[in-house]
Amino acid sequence: MPNDAKDLILVIDEGTTSTRAMLFATDGRCIASEARKLDQKYPRAGWVEHDAAEIWRKTLRVTAAMVAQAGGAHRIAGIGITNQRETIVFWDRETGEPLAPAIVWQDRRTAATCRDLREQGHEAEVQAKTGLLLDPYFSASKIGWAMREWPQLADAGTRLAIGTVDSWLIWKLTGGLHVTDATNASRTALMDVHTGSWDDGLCALFGVPRAALPEIVDCAGRFGKTAAFGAAIPICGIAGDQQAAAIGQACLAPGQTKATFGTGAFILTHAGATPPISRHRMLSTVAWQLGGERSYALEGSVFVAGSLVQWLRDTLGLIGTAAETETLARSVPDTGGVYLVPALSGLGAPWWEPDARASISGLSFATGKAHVARAALEAMA
């Protein structure tokens, strides 16, 4: 007899280099998963873009594969979404199609804008309201730049929708629901972390049309349904990838800390019910929001970690696979005096230097690729 129990949970993990869907049993066991790589575009030095249509197309494909693996949409109790944060998408409310490239969190094109705002004395206000700093990493300056430089966005008028990747996926899955959760909203530099609402003053400062932004909601609830897979499945959970990692690693009490090494490296410490204030240029961010009540975290963001290994493989050609890095590094006792500064996307915490550039120093005729590989791994550590 067919199994009609709704006993499975489908999770979408939309990352920087790939999008993945996973199927879980209610006891937490991962039953199946499928992933597709995403193409990143680098139109100029310091610019990083995604095709939002590709993100949706490949997310739809892997999600459909998991629905099939489950035996049908009727088996799935709900969908949870986690995603790369700060990356910003622009689309047309009427057609549901992107109006411009998605600007990725690694993008540095607004470094001069952030520097100008800092010199004008705005960073203290931004930090007090958002817990963040004036850096191109965050979404606000990206949106402002796009509104100035891409006329099709202003031309769209009330048809323009703007959101982080979770917003984009929920819009496409539900056919038009425009929401984001508090963890993603807290990474834009537009949300007041004390009130959980978009701040009009910050929207004006960065040149962001507030009407185009999504509604901010809890991390758990009922956020519409998707009928894209033959039967309605509710969307029940949303969280930015690093907050989701902290929750998944049970950082549920103040002081508990996690470190995640992916494209970048991110350290989050649960800080309780009050936004932490850092004297060392760390970030204060929302850990989760439930029932309108927020818990907070202290975060250190390192922009380059696993992407450094990808660069060694795909750009320099020093390795054939990522796994070779460890073998090479272990083949030499030390770096031989080689040092690698992994500032391929500037430097994050605590330096916040968007114009910093990567460097490899200490090279000699005795240097081999094993020394460079070891220096790269030590740079991440």
N, C-alpha and C positions, 0 to 999 in steps of 0.2 A: 504494500500500500504506500502511496506517496506520503511524504512527511510534510505536513502543513504547519508545523510549529514555527513561530517567529523566534528562533533561538540563535540567530547569528547577528553579528555587528560588522558593518563594513566601514573601513577607515580609509580616507583619502589623505595621502601625505604628498603634498605638492611642494617639491624642493627646488633648489637653484639649478641643479644639473639633471634632475630627473623628476618624473611624477610617478607615484606608486599607489596602488590600491591593495588593501589587505583585508582578509576575512578572518574574524575572530569568533570563537565560541564564547559563551557567557562566563566560562571559567577562566578566560584570559588566554587560552591557547590560540596561537596563530595557525589557522588551517591552511591558508593559501595566500600567495601574494603575486603580483605582477607589476613590472615597472617598464617605463619607456624613457629613453634619454631625451633631453631637451637641448636644442641648439641655442647657444648664447651668441649674440652679435656684438662686435666691437667696432662701431663705425668710425670712431676717433679715439685717440689716446685718452684713457680715463672714462670713456663712455661704455656702458654695458646695457644691452637691451634684450628683451624677449619678444617673441611674437605671441600675443595673448591668445590668438586663434589657435596656435599650435598647442599652447598649454591646455586649452579646453578640449581640443580634438584628442590629444593623447590621454588626458585625464578621463574623458568619456570612454575611450577604448579600454583602458585598464580596469575601470569601474565595471563596464559591461562584462569583462572577462570574469570578474569576481562574482557578479550576479549569476552568471552561467554556472560557475563552480559551485555556488550555493544551491543550485537547482531551481532558481527562479526568484524574482523579487519578493514573492510572498513569504520567503524564509527569513528575510532580513528585517530585524526589529527597528533598526535605525542606522543613520550614517553620521559619522564624525569626520570633521575636516581639520587638518593642520597644514600649515603652509609656511613658505618663506615669507619673512616679514619685510616691511618697508617698501618692497617692490610695488609700484603703482601702475594701475591700468586705467585707461580712458576708453569709454565706449558710448554708443548711441542707444538711448533707451528704447527707441522705436524699432531699430533693426536688430539690436542685440549684438552688433559687430564692433570690433575695435576701431577707434578713430585715429590711433597713433600707436607707435611701439610702446610696450611696457618698459618703464625705466627701472632697472634692477637696483637692489639695495647696495651693490658694490659700486654703482656709478658715482663718479666724482665731478660731473660737469658743473655742479653748482658750488664748487669750492670758493670761487671769487665772491659769489652772493653771500655765502655764510660768513666769509671773512669781513665783508663790508658791514653786515649786520652786527657782527661782534664788535667791530671798531666803533660803530654807532652806539654801543652800550646796551644792545638788546638781549645779550645772552643771559643776564641775571633774571630777566622776566621770563624768558623761555624755560630756564631751568626751574624756576620757582613754580611755574604752572604745570610743566610737563614731566619734570625729572630728567629731561634730556638736555643735550648741548647743541650748539649751532654747528652742525656738521652735515655734509652732503649725504651721509648715510641715511638720514631720516627723510620721510616722504614729503614734508611740507615744502622744502625748497625745490624739490623735483617738480611738484605740481605747479608752483609759481613759475618756474622756468618754462614748463610746457605751455602754460596759459599765455606767456609772452611770445614764445617762439613758434608755436604751432597754431596758426590762425584758424584751422578747422575746428579747434576745440571751442574757441569763443563763438565761432559761427554756428555751432550746434545749439547754442542758447539753452533752453530748458530741456533739450534732448540729451545734454551731456550728463553722463554718470561717471563718477570717479571713485575708485576704491582699491584697497589692497587685494591680494590674490584670493583671499577667502571670499570677499564680496563678489568678485568676478565669477567664481565658481558657483556660489549660491544663486546669483542672478541667472546663470545659464541652466543650472539644475532645476530651479523652480519656475523659470519662465518669467522672471521679473521682480523678485523680492530683493530689495536693496538694503542689506544689513551688514554689519561687521561686529565682531565681538570686542570687548574692552581690551583684551591683550593686544590685538592687532591695532586697534585705534590708538593705544598708548604709545605706539612706535612711530606715529606720524609727526609728532611735535605740534599737533593741532588739538589734542584732547587734554583738558584740564584733569590731571589724575586725582585731584581732590573732589571734583564733582562728577566725573565720569561723562562729561558732555563736551561737545565741540566748543572751542573758545572763539568768540567773534573777533576779539582783538588779535589773536594769532592768525586767524584766517585773513584779516586785513593786512597784517604785517607781511605775510608771505604771498599775498595776491591769490588766495584760494577761494573759489566760489562755494560758499557753504551749502547752497542749495543742491549742489552736485554730489555732496558727500552722503554716505549711507547712515542709517539709524544705528546707534550703538546699543548692543544687546548683551545679555549674559553669555557666559561660556557654555551653559547647558540649558536646554529648554526645547521648545518646538519652533523651528525656524522654517516653516513651510514644508512642502513635500515635493519630491521629484517623481514624475510619472514617465521618465525617460526609459525605463527598463521593463515596462509591461504592467506594472502595478505600483501604486503609490507607496513610497518609502519616506518616512519623516527624517528630516535633518535635525539631529538632536544635540550636536556638540561642535564647538568651534574653539580653536586656540592657536596662537602663533607657535611655530615649531619649537622654539626654545622653552616657552612656558609649558607646552605639552610634554616636552622631555622632562622638565622638573617635576611635573605631576606624575608622569609615568615612573620616575625614579623615587617616588614617595617623599619628595621634599615638601611635606605638608605641615611642618612645624617650624617656627622661627629658628634660624641658625643652620638648618639643613641646607646642604649645598650640592649642586651637580655641575659637572663639566662635560660638555658635548663637543666632540671633534668631528666636524663634517666639512663642508666647503670652507667654513670658518670655524673658530673655536669660541664657545660662549660659556661663561661661568655665571650661574645664578645662585643667589643665596636668599632663601625665604626670609622676609623681613617683618611679617605680621600685618597688622591692620593699619599701620601708619606708614606713609611713604618715607623711605630712608633718605637722609641727606648725606651725600658723600663729600668729603673734603679732598678727595683724591681723584676727582673727575670720573668716577664710576657713574652708572646710570640708575635712576629710580624708575621702576616700571611696574605695570600691573601683572601680578602672577596669575590671578584669575578673578572673575566676578560671578557671584551666584546670588540670586535674589536681590540684585542691586547693590550688594555689599562687596567691596573689593579687598583682596589681599595683595600685598606688594612684594617686590623682590629687588635686590641690589644686583646689578649686572655689570660684568666686564665683557666687552665685545672685541674679539680679535678677528680681523677681516679675512685673513688667509691662513688656512690650515691644510685640509685635504686638497684644496685647489692648487697648493704649491706642488704637490706630487703630480697632479694633473698637468701642470705647466712643465714640469721636468719631462713628462712623457710626451705630451702632444706638441709642445712648442720647441723645446730644446732637443728632444729625441734621445735623452740620456738613458731612458729605460723603455722597455716594451710594454710592461704592465705595472700597475701600482704596487703589486706584491713584491716586485723585484727590489723595491727601495729598501726594505728591511734586510734582505739578503745581502745587498751591496753594503749597507751601513755596518752590518756585523762582520764584514770581511776585512775591516780595518780597525785598529785599536782606538783611533781618534780621528778628528777632522784634518789632521796634518796642518793645522793653523788656518784652515779655511773657515770663514764666517759668512753667513748668509742672512741678510736682513729682508724678511719676506713682505716688503711694502709694495706688493704688486697692485694693491688698491688703496694706497696710502696706509696710514697707521691708525688703528682704533685706540681703545683704552690702554693706558691713561693719557696717551700723547695727543690723540685727535689731530693728526697732521695729514690732511687730505692730499697735500702736494708732495709728501714724502715718496721716494722712489726706491725700489728694491735694489740691492747691491750684493755682489759676491766679491769678497776680498781675501787676501792671504794666499793667492794662487802662486804656484811655482811649477817648474818642470816636473817636480815629483808628484804634483796633484793629479789624481785620477778621478773618474766619475764616482767611485765609491766614497771619496772624501766629500764630494759635493752632495751626494745622497745623504751621508751622515750629517753634514752641516744643515741640510734642509730639515731632517727629522729633529735635530737639536733646536733649530729655530722655532719649530712648532711647540716643543716641550716648554 
